[in-house]
Every structure is written in C-alpha cells, then in structure tokens.
Amino acid sequence: MRANITGQNDERVGLYVYDDNKIEHWVEIEFDGEIKYHEQDGYADDPDERTLKGDEMVDQARDYAKWYVAQNTEYDTVPWYLRSERIERVKDVVENLSDDDLKHHFEHYYRQLVGAYDDSITQPNPDPVPVGAAMNEYREHKLDVYLTEDGSTVDATSGVHVMYYADINDDRIIRSDDPYPDRKPDTRLEHVVIDINRDQFREFLIYHLRCQIRDSYLARGEEPPEEYRVLGPGTDHMMVRCMNRDFVPDYHNYNATVQGYRAEDTFNAGVFGQILGLF
C-alpha cells in the first residue's frame, strides 16, 4: 500500500491510495475521518456487485487512507483500532504497571471474563441483554483504556461494555460507565469470557494487545512487524473480515495455519465455543 496527498480544502483532504493490486483509489476524507468520496476503477462500485476480494481491497484502501492522513497532517482521521502506535503504547504501559495499578484499572475486566468459569468470582456486569433480544448466546466484553496525556501510564478505564447480536450482521452494544464518553480511547479491549488464572492475566492482556496491533496493520493492507505476527483474537474490526471472507486468513484463530504467524500462547478456553455460536 502507498498513498500521496494531493490537496485539501476547508472541509477535507484528498489523496490517492494504491492498493496491492496496483489499483488506484481516489479518496476524500473529512477532518473527523469520515470518507465523503471514494472512486476506483478496479472493482465494482456497487457493494452488492463486488466480490469479497474486491470488498477487502476497498476496505484496506479506506483504512489506509484514514491512517495515512492522520500520519501526515494535523487531523485525527483515524479510528482507535488503526492507531498502531497508541495500542503499542498501551501494551508497553500494561507491561510495566505495578500489580496494584493493574488491579486498580483492570480488576473489573478480569472478573467479567473469568467469573463465567469461577463461581467464587462475581462478574461486575452480568449479562445485561434482555431475554429474547439476542439471536444467540455470543457475548463480547469491551473495555475502553485511556492513557494519561503524556502516554506514561493508564489514566482511566471504562466499565465493561457488552456486545451481542440481535440478528445476522446486527451487533449491538450495551454500554457501561465511561469516564470520557467524548474521547477516543487509546484502545478498546474486546474479548469473550475466558478461563485463566489470575497470574496469567497480565500476560493475557499483553498478548491480546499484540493481536490488536497486528490487526491495525492488516486492516490497512500492511504486514505487521515480526513481533506482532501472532495468532489470536484482536480487534472486532478485523475479525469480522477474517470470518466473512474465506481468502482472508484466520488470524483471530489460535489454531489456524497462517504462514509466518504463530500462536505463542493459547488463551482459548471459551473463545471458540462462543464464536461457533455465531453460525
């Protein structure tokens, strides 16, 4: 992937993006990240007529455009799940938090994930989905993480948000408390319940963040650095593409065979039973 900015006006930035098939995309992005115009001549314009491969290349070009403009202008056009450097900063902070600070900021998330398997641990946010509202039992638990302004440590974390599927392609979130509802998180942990010991929790968080960094590169059509070529659940943004497009490798699957990628840890208890419930 490569790009070059061709100009801007009072509302948006225009740029060309060249995908890995050497197809040229003309994209115009408003300063808040909304894509207002996207034209290319390599794939069908109508999404209903595009192949899944075409969908993926269009999505990669759009994600790369958002990231590229953010990297090369003063405008914050990129969503949290494409901000590799910010997710990496969260990972570094989590690695170095004291045990007390780790517990202070993430204990409620630990209890939410593990409480489903350990009766001695109370989940802070038991299933809030109304009876009959969900199409299956799949629940995903999300936690917004906010760093201090200088990025040196965790400022705050949100309550645990719960995502469920009301229908096919109809995911909904029941939000919990959020200290900064109008601020973009530095990352958003996204995971199903899991059976791990407390002494594995920091390692689990770090590994999950590495998978998210991997996904931030893959979503914009780039190969991640070697450190992040790992297998396991990362961002929903990329996992949906892996699951719905057969030619996109199953990066989210610890047990997948993807050349150049490996599962260094397999925190997979409970993961695939819930994912299978989607089908």
C-alpha positions in Angstrom: 0.0 0.0 0.0 1.1 3.5 -0.7 -0.5 6.9 -0.9 0.1 10.6 -1.6 -2.0 13.6 -0.5 -2.9 15.8 -3.5 -4.6 18.7 -1.6 -7.2 19.9 0.8 -9.9 22.5 1.2 -11.7 23.9 4.2 -13.6 20.6 4.7 -11.5 17.6 3.7 -8.2 16.1 2.5 -7.9 14.4 -0.9 -5.4 11.6 -1.7 -4.6 8.8 -4.0 -4.1 5.3 -2.5 -2.6 2.5 -4.5 -3.5 -1.0 -3.2 -1.5 -4.2 -3.5 -3.2 -5.0 -6.8 -1.9 -1.6 -8.1 -5.4 -0.3 -8.3 -5.6 3.5 -7.8 -8.2 4.8 -5.3 -9.2 8.5 -5.1 -10.3 9.2 -1.6 -11.6 12.4 0.1 -11.7 12.4 3.9 -13.2 15.0 6.2 -11.1 16.2 9.1 -13.0 14.0 11.5 -12.2 10.8 9.5 -15.5 10.4 7.6 -14.9 9.4 4.0 -17.0 11.5 1.7 -15.8 10.3 -1.7 -14.1 7.1 -2.9 -13.6 6.2 -6.5 -11.6 3.4 -8.1 -11.6 1.6 -11.3 -10.6 -1.9 -10.3 -13.7 -3.2 -8.5 -17.5 -2.9 -8.9 -18.8 0.4 -7.5 -21.9 -1.2 -6.1 -21.0 -3.2 -3.0 -23.7 -5.8 -3.9 -21.9 -6.5 -7.1 -18.4 -6.6 -5.7 -16.6 -9.8 -5.0 -15.4 -10.5 -1.4 -11.9 -9.9 -2.6 -13.0 -6.5 -4.0 -14.6 -5.7 -0.7 -11.4 -6.4 1.1 -9.3 -4.3 -1.1 -11.7 -1.4 -0.9 -11.8 -1.7 2.9 -8.0 -1.8 3.0 -7.7 1.3 0.9 -10.2 3.2 3.0 -8.4 2.2 6.3 -5.0 3.0 4.8 -6.3 6.4 3.7 -7.5 7.3 7.2 -4.3 6.2 8.7 -2.1 8.0 6.1 -3.9 11.3 6.5 -3.5 11.1 10.3 0.2 10.4 10.0 0.9 13.2 7.5 -1.4 16.0 8.6 -2.7 17.6 11.9 -6.1 16.0 11.5 -7.1 13.0 13.6 -8.9 11.0 10.9 -8.1 7.5 12.2 -10.3 5.4 14.5 -8.7 3.8 17.6 -8.4 0.3 16.0 -6.0 1.6 13.3 -3.7 3.5 15.7 -0.9 1.0 15.9 1.4 3.3 17.9 -1.2 4.1 20.5 -2.2 0.4 21.0 1.5 -0.4 21.3 1.9 2.3 23.9 -0.9 0.8 25.9 0.9 -2.6 25.7 4.1 -1.1 27.0 2.3 0.6 29.8 0.5 -2.6 30.8 3.8 -4.5 30.8 5.2 -2.0 33.3 2.2 -1.3 35.6 2.6 -2.2 39.2 0.5 -5.0 40.5 -1.6 -2.6 42.4 -2.2 -0.3 39.4 -3.0 -3.3 37.2 -5.6 -4.4 39.7 -7.0 -0.9 40.1 -7.6 -0.3 36.4 -8.3 -3.9 35.1 -9.7 -6.0 38.0 -13.3 -5.5 36.9 -12.4 -6.7 33.4 -10.7 -9.7 34.8 -13.7 -10.6 37.0 -16.0 -10.1 34.0 -14.1 -12.5 31.8 -13.2 -15.2 34.4 -16.4 -15.0 36.5 -18.2 -17.1 34.0 -16.0 -20.0 34.8 -15.2 -19.4 38.5 -18.3 -19.3 40.8 -16.2 -17.6 43.5 -15.7 -14.5 41.3 -18.6 -12.2 40.8 -19.0 -10.6 37.4 -19.4 -6.8 37.7 -21.7 -6.7 34.8 -23.8 -9.9 34.5 -25.4 -10.5 31.1 -27.5 -7.3 30.6 -29.1 -8.4 27.4 -32.9 -8.6 27.7 -34.4 -12.1 27.3 -35.2 -12.7 23.7 -33.2 -9.7 22.4 -30.2 -11.7 21.2 -30.1 -14.3 18.3 -27.6 -16.5 20.2 -25.5 -16.6 23.4 -22.5 -14.9 22.0 -21.4 -12.0 24.2 -18.3 -10.0 23.9 -16.9 -7.8 26.7 -15.2 -4.5 25.8 -13.1 -2.1 28.0 -12.0 1.3 26.9 -8.5 2.2 28.0 -7.3 5.8 28.3 -3.7 6.8 28.9 -2.5 10.0 30.5 -1.9 12.9 28.2 1.9 12.1 28.1 1.2 8.4 27.5 3.2 7.3 30.5 0.5 5.3 32.3 -3.2 4.5 32.5 -5.4 7.4 33.2 -8.7 5.5 33.4 -10.7 2.6 32.1 -14.4 2.4 31.4 -16.9 0.0 32.8 -17.4 -3.2 30.9 -19.5 -2.8 27.8 -21.3 -5.9 26.4 -21.8 -6.6 22.7 -24.4 -9.1 21.4 -26.0 -10.0 18.1 -29.7 -9.1 17.7 -29.6 -10.6 14.2 -27.1 -11.5 11.5 -24.8 -8.5 10.9 -26.7 -6.6 13.6 -24.3 -6.3 16.6 -25.4 -4.0 19.4 -23.6 -2.7 22.5 -24.9 -2.1 26.0 -22.6 0.5 27.3 -21.4 0.8 30.8 -19.9 3.8 32.6 -17.3 5.7 30.7 -15.1 8.4 32.2 -14.5 10.1 28.8 -17.6 9.4 26.6 -16.5 12.0 24.1 -12.8 11.0 23.9 -11.3 8.4 21.6 -9.9 5.5 23.6 -6.2 4.6 23.2 -7.5 1.1 22.7 -10.6 -1.0 23.4 -10.1 -4.5 24.8 -12.6 -6.9 23.0 -12.9 -10.4 24.2 -15.2 -13.2 25.2 -15.2 -14.9 28.7 -12.1 -16.9 29.3 -10.8 -19.4 31.9 -7.4 -18.2 33.1 -5.7 -17.9 36.4 -5.1 -14.5 38.0 -1.3 -14.8 37.5 -1.9 -15.2 33.7 -4.0 -12.0 33.4 -1.2 -9.5 32.6 0.3 -11.9 30.1 -3.2 -12.4 28.6 -3.7 -8.6 28.2 -0.3 -8.1 26.6 -1.0 -10.9 24.1 -4.4 -9.6 23.3 -2.9 -6.1 22.7 -0.3 -7.7 20.4 -3.1 -9.2 18.4 -4.8 -5.8 18.2 -1.6 -4.2 16.9 -1.4 -7.0 14.3 -4.9 -6.2 13.2 -4.3 -2.5 12.9 -1.7 -3.2 10.2 -3.6 -6.0 8.5 -6.8 -3.8 8.2 -4.9 -1.2 6.2 -3.2 -3.8 4.0 0.2 -3.9 5.6 2.2 -6.8 7.1 2.8 -6.2 10.8 6.3 -6.3 12.3 7.6 -9.7 13.3 6.8 -9.2 17.0 3.1 -8.9 16.1 2.8 -11.8 13.7 0.8 -13.8 16.2 -2.5 -15.7 16.2 -5.4 -15.0 18.4 -8.4 -12.6 18.9 -7.5 -8.9 18.3 -10.0 -6.2 17.1 -13.5 -6.9 16.0 -12.9 -4.7 13.0 -10.5 -7.2 11.5 -12.0 -10.4 13.0 -15.3 -9.8 11.1 -13.3 -9.6 7.8 -11.4 -12.8 8.7 -14.7 -14.7 9.4 -16.7 -13.4 6.5 -14.1 -13.5 3.7 -12.7 -17.0 3.0 -9.5 -15.8 1.4 -8.5 -13.7 4.5 -6.5 -15.9 6.8 -8.0 -16.8 10.2 -5.6 -14.6 12.2 -8.0 -14.5 15.1 -7.8 -18.3 15.5 -5.1 -19.6 17.7 -5.2 -23.0 15.9 -5.1 -21.6 12.3 -2.2 -22.3 10.0 -1.0 -19.0 8.6 2.4 -18.8 7.0 4.7 -16.6 9.1 2.3 -16.4 12.0 2.3 -18.4 15.3 0.3 -18.8 18.4 2.8 -18.1 21.2 0.1 -18.5 23.9 -3.3 -20.1 23.6 -5.7 -18.3 25.9 -8.5 -20.0 24.1 -10.7 -21.6 26.7 -14.2 -20.5 26.0 -13.3 -18.5 22.9 -14.3 -20.8 20.1 -17.5 -22.2 21.7 -18.8 -18.6 21.7 -17.6 -17.9 18.2 -19.3 -21.0 16.8 -22.5 -19.7 18.3 -22.5 -17.0 15.6 -23.3 -19.6 12.9 
